[in-house]
Amino acid sequence: MANILVICPTFDHGDTLYAAIGSLLAQSVQDWELAVVLDGAPPATHALVEAFTRLDPRIRMYSFPKSQRYGEEHRDAIIRASDAEFVCHLGDDDLYLPDHLAGLRAQLADADWTGRAPLELLDRENIWNPRNFGTPTLRAAMAANRIKGINPGLTNTAYRKSAYLRLPVGWTCAPWEAGASDMYMWAKFFNDPELRVAATSGISVLRFSSRTPQRRGISTQYRTANITPWMAQLARPGLADELRDSAVLFKRMLPLFYLHGTGDSLESTLQRAGLFATPANEAPNVAIDGEPMSLPVNSRQLAELEDARLFIRAFAEDDPASRAAAQTRFEDRPQVWLWAARSLADYRLDADATLRALDAYREAFPDDPQPLRLAVRTLAEEKRLDEAREQFAILQRRWPSHDGLAELAQLLGDTQEAGTADSLVRRLLRKVRTRNA
């Protein structure tokens, strides 16, 4: 009887699925069973998975017509039918490092649900996203499923089957307005007052998402060429530490600091989020139910953490002294400034904070049209359409040949022709959802 059930949903990523399953086969613990859920997958993916089932009896295939989302409704029956004690997940374009399952099982020794820190490998940078999911603030946010930017990702999580069976409702197809399907599921867990939560900043998954803006629309050949070289490196000693040490933290820390609030120092801000900084060469700990979680960081990453603290304190918390310090700190990095402002909007944190950051940028760089363009979009997404049109008129008057003007003009024009403000909102939100899917 397998001790760990791994569920792998797949639709059209047969080109990377072979690598994902290969990383499972190479795990340091082998007491697992794999359920591959084919959600309307094409014949080539069927043939690939059938080949795996012939090679290894622990691998089983479940084939279904395409569901509304990602076949979530099929997972519940698979979990209930399994005798495994623990449930894990595998994304069809993710790779496990060799000790991933062993680490998750160890973290569940004193917990019901656990998450490891996601590491996303993009073309120009690696993004590290550590979270202490046991803090009261983050537990409440997870239970409410009310904010983007805190998702641990499906592959980085695991839970006890006994905790899953305590839930009134398990895996279901999440409504589109509920956001990510896995966050919708985690909200069910975090509404259980008996839930014990473990977390670590350690990484054991390499994520190659095709749904990020940088990778949307890439070819299957590119995905294959992107993931294949990493397969040969998975067992290399020190790989996880190297990737964590090279990763960026700034953007992912903005929603975390926004949720918990900032302090007068980086140390106090980290404490609010259930974190404490340690030297980069120290091994991450496992934090249970919100106890302090270590964050091994180098000097560059410490500076990024301070950037995030100062940005939130200046613009989200509207602290005048911090705003002056932030303007000085970011004036030689205008793209970082804009990127952070847009992040506040992308995560749907605080439109007014986004606008304050953009207004301060415009004061420092009055000849740059980008903040006005972002302001128009931010206001439109918040259904503040009169303000959006006012900002658009300024943009149109000052920069009549700006590259982004035509798209905004079309959106606003379509709204006026339709005679309803909701038309613009729907169009903008559809574009944003497509961009962030």
Summary of the structure (lengths in Angstrom):
residues: 437
radius of gyration: 22.6
end to end distance: 37.3
largest distance: 70.3
contacts: 1447
relative contact order: 0.09
helix: 51%
strand: 14%
